[in-house]
Each structure stands twice: as C-alpha cells, then as structure tokens.
Amino acid sequence: MNINQAELCSQAARALRESSYAIAMTGAGISVPSGIPDFRSPGGLWSKFDPQSVCSDWALRNNPAGVWEFLFEALKMFSSARPNPAHLALSRLENMGILKSVITQNIDNLHQMAGSRDVIEFHGGCGSFFCNDCKKEFELARALALTVNDIPWLCSFCQGIIRPAVVFFGEQIPYEAMIRSQELAEKADFVLIIGTSGEVAPANILPQWIKRRGGTIIEINLGSTAYDGFSHLKLDMPAEIALPRIVDELNSP
C-alpha cells in the first residue's frame, strides 16, 4: 500500500468514526477475491449462459433443464468460496458497533459466513430453496448433494421446478428487503459502497437518498463506476486491502 492509499484509508476511518449510523452496500466486486467472478465480467457466468434463457421467470416456466444447468455450475462455485478479508472486516465493524447493516446485491451468502448478522439480501440468496409451483421449502444441503444426473431438480410433490430464493430476471425485489433498505437509507448518515458499479436499479438509488439528506458516501471500487464524482471519497483499491486497513485505523489509539 502506497502513502496515498494509506492516507485515503485514514480519511475513510476518520469519517466512519464520526458517523452515527453507518451502513454498507456491496456488490459482486467484494466476492471476486473469494473466487466468484462478477457474472457480467469476462469469464463470468453470463459469458457462458444467456441470462434470459436460464435465469428468468420465463426460464423457470419453459426451460427447467437450462435453469439447473446454470444453477449446478453456480452452486459449485459458491460452495467452494470462502469469505475474504473484506467480508471479515465488515463483520468486525458490526461487532464494534460502528456498522449497522450490510445491504448486498450478492447471492453467495459470504457475508453471513463471515459473521455479519444484519444482512439484507437485495436479490435474495442461495441459502434456501423452494418449489416454484407449490412453494414447498428445501434445504441447501440437498441442493449441494445433487449430481449432474439429478438435474433438473423437480419437486417430488407436484413436479414443479425447485429454485433458489433469489430474484430471477422479470421478478420483483423481495418486499421485506426493499422496505428495510429504504428504512436504513432514511436513518443512515454514512454509506460504504463496495464492489458495485452503481448501474443496477433500484439499489443504486439508496446512496442518492442518503447523500440528499447530508450523509457521507465513501466508495471502495477498482476502476470507473457510476459513482465517480458522486462519492465524497473514492478508494480505487482492492476492498480486501482497504477495509482491513480502515478497521485497523479505527482500532488504533
């Protein structure tokens, strides 16, 4: 870490220390060091699958085999991933009483694995499964035990397709996640934006509400994003390096 990066981390820590109600918003970038490529990046799942054909409300009704070909690969990737230092740093911030909640667009369950307790999954998560028709619930362990010969996974009660509790294209954001996120945005005076480009609505609206109310916006992202010129402070560096440094600064005298 160079001198300029260290100073930016110190500035972020000072702003975080001065906040009274801090939240974090995370996207795919925070999980890349854990071995989960951004779905939209080269080598990501959308370079191998057409999302409308395998991850949409249409696909659930018309292409169960394609849905489960995609899910089978996604679940293998998620099951081998582990939280990285950025996830762990956010958990430490919550334990310190500084961070109130994490709003994530990720479906990989890594924040929970890292120990974060108040996690709002804006797009749902792959931690639970249910039948798309009769709504019977199924455990993650059964999904992880599937082999290629078991897919598509169909409900033994009604033969409907079993799917994870994630938001497919064409579906609505879970009502509870939307309401809780809006409530947090109305309370927060500080938001850490980590690993998300700000191009996906409606999640990208939340920082606008916080800034409009006078809140501080700090971004930790590599490269250009839609938040360029919007954030009060931009740390153009890996989150797995920046976040632990910020936590260390907060713990120093």
N, C-alpha and C positions, 0 to 999 in steps of 0.2 A: 504494500500500500504506500503510495507516494504522499508527500506532505500535503498537497492539495486535497486528496481524498480523505486523509486523516482529519483535516480541518472541517471538511463538509460533514463528516460523521459527528464531529464535536458540535457543530452548529445544530445538526438534527437532534442530538441528545439534549442540548440546552432547550430547544423548542419543545421537545417532548416532556422534559422535566417541568416546564412552565404550563403545560396543558392541564385542564381539569377533567376532560372527558375525551380520551383518545380511542380511536378505532383504527383497524387496518382493513384494507381491501386488497385481495390477492387474486392473481390470475395464473395462467399456465407457466409464466416465466419462473415462478418461485419453485416449481417442481421439476424443471428441466435438469438441475444437478442431481436429482433423485433418480434419473433415468427415464423420465416421462417427457418425450419431446412434445412441444406445442403441436396440437393436432393440425394447425394450419401451416406449420413450417415444413421445409424440405425434410423428408424422412418421417414426418408426422403421419398420423392415420389417414388424414384427408388426402394425402398423396397416394394412398393405396385404395381408398374406398370413396365412393361418391356419397356424401352425407345424406342427400335426399333419398338415396336408394337403400340405405342401411340404418339411418338414424333419424327417421321422421315418423310422424303419425301415419303417413301413407305406408311406409315400410312395415310398420307394426301390423297393419291390416293385410298387406299384399305380398310381403317378402320376408316371412319369418326366418327362412334359411339364411338369407343375406344379413339380416339383423344379427343373428347369432354367429355368423362367420366373423363379423366385425367385433361383437362383444367378446367372443372367445379370445381374440388377439388382444383386445383392450384389457381384459381381466388378467391375462398372463403378465402383461406389462405392469399393471397396478400391483399385483400380488408380490412381485419381486422388488418393488420400490420401497424405500425407507425414508423417513424424514431426514432432511439435510439441516445444516446449521441455521438456515434462515427460518425454517419451521420451528426449530427448537428455541431460537431467540424470541420469537413471538410468544411462545408458551411461557418463557421466562418473564417477559414483560407483563403477561397476565398475572403470573404468580406474584410479581412485585406490586400489583395493584394499579399499574400505570395504564395498561391496555384493557379496555372494557370488553371488546368483542372483535372477532375476525369475520368479515363478510367475504366469502370466497366464491369465485366462479368455477373453481375446480371440483371435480367429482371423485378425486382419488383417495379421500379420507386421511391424507397425510397430516393435516393439522391436528386431527383427533389423535392420531398415533403419536404425535409429538407431545401431547399432553394439554393442548388447548381445550378448554371446556366450553366456552361460549363461541360456537362456530355456526354461522348462518350459511348454509349451502344454497347459494342463489340459483344454481342449476340442478339441485338435487345431488345425490351421491350414490356410489356403487356399493354402499354398505348393506343394502337390503333390496329384496326382490319381491315382485308380486305378479299375479296373473293379470294381463291387460283386460281380460273379459270378466272373470268372476271376482277379481281383486283379492283372492287368497294370497297370504303372505308366505314367503320362503326365505330361508336363511342364506347368508353369504357363503357359508361353508359348503352348501350343496352346489352352488354355482362354481366354486373353486374346484370341486371334485369332478366336474364334467370333463369328458374326453371328447375328441372330435366326433366320435361315433354317437354321442348323446345329443348333438345339436341338429336342428333347433330344439331348445328346451321347451316342452309344451306341458301345460297343466294336466295333471292326472285326473282332475275332476271334470274339466269342461273342454280340454284340448285347446284352450286359448294359449297364446304365446306368453311366456314368462319373461318379464323385462325388469331391469334395474329401476330404482326410484330416482331416475334422472329425467331432465327435461329434454325431450326429443324435439327436433325442428317441427314447428307447427303447433307446439303445446305451450301452455301458459306457465309463467314463473309461479312456483308454489305460493299460494296466498299468504301463508304464515311468514315465509321468507321475505316476501315483498313488504308486508306490514311492519315486521320487526326491523328491516333495513331502513325503512322510512322513519321509524321512531328513533333509531340510532342517529340517523342523519340530522334529525331535529335537535338532538341533545349534544352532538359532538362539536368540540371546538378544535379538533385536530384529527387529521386522517393521514395514515401512511398508505401510499399506493405502491404496490409491489408486484412486478411481473405481469402487469396488464396494460395493454396498449391504449385503452380508453375508447376503443372503436365499437364495443358491443353495448347496445342499449337493452334494457333501461339501467343497467348497473352504472354506466358512465355518467348518469345524471346525478347520482348521490354526491360526489365531490362538489358539483356545482352548487347544490343546496348548502353544503357546509361552508364553502367559500363565501357565498352570498350573505351568510349570517356572520361573517367575520372570522371564520375558522381558518386554521393554518393547514396548508396542503404540502406535504413532502412526498416526493416521488423517488422510488428506487427502481430504475429501469435501465437496461442496456439499449443504447441507440435512441432514435427518434420515436416519439409516440404522439398521440393526440393531445397529451397533457403538456407538451412543450409550450412554454410561455404562459401556462396556466398555474403551474405549481409555484409556491413560494421558494422552494429549494428542490433542485434536481441532483440526485446522486447517480451519475452514469457509471455504475459499477455493479458487480455481481451481488445479489442480495445475500448470498451465503457468506460473503465477506463483510458487507456493510452492516447488516443487522447485528451480528455478534459484537462488532466493534461499538455500535451505538449502545448496546446493553452494557458492555464493559465500561463505557464512559459514564453511564448512569450509576454504576456501582462504585465508581471511584470517588474519593473524598472531594 
